[in-house]
Amino acid sequence: MADEQVARIERDGAIAICVIDSPPVNALGQAVRQALVDAVAQANADAAVDALVIHCAGRTYFAGADVREFGKPPVPPHLPDVVNTIEASAKPVITVIHGSALGGGLEVAMGCHFRLATPAAKMGLPEVTLGIMPGAGGTQRLPRLIGVAKALEMTAHGAPIGAAEAKELGLVDAIVEGDPLQAALEFARTVVADGTQPRRTSERDDKLGDAGNAALFDEFLAKNARKFRGLDAPAAIVALMRKTLTMPFAEAVRLEREGFLALREGPQSKALRHAFFAEREAAKVPGIGKDTPRLKIEKVAVIGAGTMGSGIALAFLQSGFEVILIEVAQAGLDRGVTTIDKTLAKNVAQGRMSEDKAARTRNALTPTLEFEKVAEADLVIEAVFELMEVKQDIFRKLDLHARPDAILATNTSYLDINEIASVTSRPQQVIGLHFFSPANIMKLLEVVRTDKTSDSVLASALDLAKAIRKVAVVARVCYGFIGNRMLSVRRVETEALLLAGASPYDLDRVVEGFGMAMGPCRIGDLAGLDLGWTPENSTGNTVKERLCEMDRRGMKNGAGFYDYVDGKPQESPAVLTMIDAFRAEKGVTPRSFGDEEILQHMLYPMMNEGAKILEEGIALRASDIDVVWLFGYGWPRWTGGPMFLADQIGLPAIVEALERMGPGHEPAALLRRLAAEGSSFVEYDKANGG
Ligand code: 3H9
């Protein structure tokens, strides 16, 4: 065997068993690939062996190619050859899938002659989510097993399917209960006893009826145009399958491999791989480990039943927690409960939740006006009005009523949590849990540790994030933490560009063209331009305030930067006239901005702020900042996030552009240093153990 540590050969009578044991996820690195080839050769050379079972030890089947090898020169045996070798075996090869068979993992399984799966197994070709296409026959074998339309969907979207569906589609031969290896051995013995010959996927064509149906591919692309916007891989996958499914198998696989390699070397795949690992890295916090004691969290109290509070309550309810929802007035409480009820009913109507589950979820909610009920909670999250006095009042009361070991969390977006914690007698129990709206949907959770938050509270909060299926990023206290602090910079920049001559519609068009879901002005309209604004406190010094003075408060009253006609945004001549007058009043002669200049203003000052956040230790890593933007603000994943993109643009070019932008744009010391050293944020993370 190539490497005893990743594989061993066992025997059960005339059945050889290749056990792959390469934690954590049995990724198909070089040693594993070699072991598979060796196992097939050995089984075929041994007259006493009648069949081979491929089995993965540990928590999952092969989770795919080893993505960490992608940046390095490929070392043989290459995965397509491994799969071909397995398929070519003269003796039957049986495999059993548990956990996940993903990407190269599913390709290996499809090269085997018989496939079994445990009831909880998942199977898919998620390569597209890493910006690549399958590179070991996946685009060719999957349609041969399950038909062209379904294979196209699975390959271009990348979502895995469960065992029951896989059985129904013909991707697996049987679902097996009990010990998977024993089930595979039993199946193998039957194959041998019946004299069943190897059944090679590549030789099948009974499900390829649609292979030459060009309309099927065109319609699929048209239907998914919005989802595929900006991405290279889905279109490449569709084009490849359209072109190759009518070709001889070997030629098709050769073209697939070419397509795979081209995408793998491209900028999008690099960025998407960065995003994949950045997400996993964010969960690792120095000083917090398995041994850090955790607090048990089963019951959560949420204070405030507004949009945020009810969204947070839903996030916990939907993950099986008991929730006490607390308000000061019945009307507010009712509104929150109605929001929750409506969401649950919508989930049921759309088939995302059974009626029974919805009823159980609803039963786990206790709405109340009694603040003292916080005493029952393991965790309290405050989501009330964003004002220091109000928050401190709540925390003073929490200090009186909450259990001594309860975690006391605030959902503040900007305020100083050290100050909030200081009014309690137990600041070590206080933490920021900053959810993003809508809290039951958005994946990001900024976990803000104060100067005094205990490790145990932090560790518990990180576990909690996982339990409610959020991606947690740890931040320290500063104005706006990671995400909103950078967003504030973009707001300032937006105002400056509007004053200098740019149109709000050009700003949005450029930012949306870059790949953000919405530009800065549309976001302002969506959030409400009058957040924190009153006629009394209006300075009238910004376009935003001027809009409020015109009673253009955003989407909610049908007018903001845009006019909203049937909810759809339309450019507003009145707004442009107002901005013209505003410039004249300020003595500004408007100038025009090119798209590239606008984009630089929308991105580089934010990247610069990211560098400051990093050098101040607010974020642990540059990649954590990327995760915040990818999961909290709809940043285009195929660019990897702001800091990764900064590396790709080149830090010296960013420094130079910031200097050109003038006062207010001074490059951060860290940015200057990395640029001068020819370094990057990725290198900075590596040097700092990230
Ligand atoms: C492919 O197959 C291309 C082929 O078509 C063609 C080739 C020629 N490689 O996610 P977790 C690490 S492309 C390397 O926290 P979970 C991960 O970084 C691949 N490492 O666990 C983490 O490391 P650490 C297609 C990998 O239980 C640890 O394993 N396959 C890989 O929440 C645990 O991961 C995919 O895209 C990998 N492929 O979820 C599947 N996968 O502990 C990608 C994981 O140091 N993987 N690691 O941070 C997944 O979706 C999830 O990991 C999985 C388990 C669902 C399997």
Residues whose N, C-alpha, C, O or C-beta is under 5 A from the ligand:
A	BS01	3H9	P24 V25 A27 A63 G64 A65 D66 V67 R68 L79 S100 L102 G103 G104 G105 P126 E127 M133 P134 G135 A136 R280
